[in-house]
Amino acid sequence: PGFGENGFGPGLHLKREEDMYLRMVANIAFGDKPDGSEKVPAASTEEMKIFEKARRHLPSTVYDAKRWQAVVGPELWPHVVYVLNRGGRFQGYAQAYKGDQLANKYGKMLGIYFDNLVSAKNSMTGEPYLGHADFIEGPRDVLGRKIDDEAQGYDLTLITYKTISQCKSRTVGNYWLQAVYPENSFEISVADARRLGVNDGDRVKAVSASNQEGVWDLGLAGKKPMIGRVRILEGLRPGVVAFSLGHGHWAQGARPVVIDGATVMADPRRATGVHANAAMRVDPVLKNTGLVDPVGGSAVFYQTQVKLVKA
């Protein structure tokens, strides 16, 4: 029950992704009221043609108009297309405000001051936490002391992000995605590239105050330098260097492995690019972990200062 033949009830199957997703869109198109009075308009004949023409290049395994319509039924289908063509259901601007105030109010208590935070103490400093939001310039160590690596010449703020074509460590083994995005880069602005004297494709290494060697220390497996190619673009703020996650492997088939005397050969496609998390600032007090958010406990991913040096 819950999937396969009659997964949603008699005659309502759940065999493919669209069996679920199209019904979700149909719910959005129909609205909350059972009488259908909140239903979005039906797509016009011209809109229906645009919807179909925009997908004419897709194989039937991806888009089959008759099958999609059958999932939600012919009556709801034009309303579903209306939502899909717009990428969602949106309230009209005229309905969004009452006078100069928002019409859709939160309607619940908004917590501005939290007694339970004030009554708790930071175990590292002995000081109570603030009970309200505040701006605290960072980065800071667990004792609350400001860290100023920029003053030591580490002039770029290191950030990371995920790209849709290589979003997990395991996706390096997906060769379709590898063909689309075979290697990541150290991405910097045009202004920083000029200042540093580097060009597109140059190989550079990331070093930081807590990793001046610029390597992953893998113990018995040796060391892997954090070296990647430069990619120069206008869409990044000067003073920032970014790298996308998913590349820079030393395992996952990136190196040969011997198992029971037999060597499993490496695939060089799995070793491309760079992963620079090891450059992220180690807390100078704890010495064995990165900087942390003192309240939430999460890692600080966006406040490490690094240098890029030519490899």
Secondary structure, DSSP 8 states (H G I E B T S, - for coil): --SEEEEEETTEEE-SHHHHHHHHHHHHHH-S-TTSTT------HHHHHHHHHTTTTS-TTT--HHHHHHHH-TTTHHHHHHHHHHTS----HHHHEETTEESS---S------HHHHTSB-TTT--B--SS-----S-B-TT--B--GGGGT--EEEEEE-BTTB-SGGGGG-HHHHHHS----EEEEHHHHHHHT--TT-EEEEEETTBTT-EEE-GGG-EEE-EEEEEEESSS-TTEEEEETT---SSTTSS-EEETTEEE---GGGG-S---GGGS-B-TTTSSSB-B-TTT--B--S-EEEEEEE-
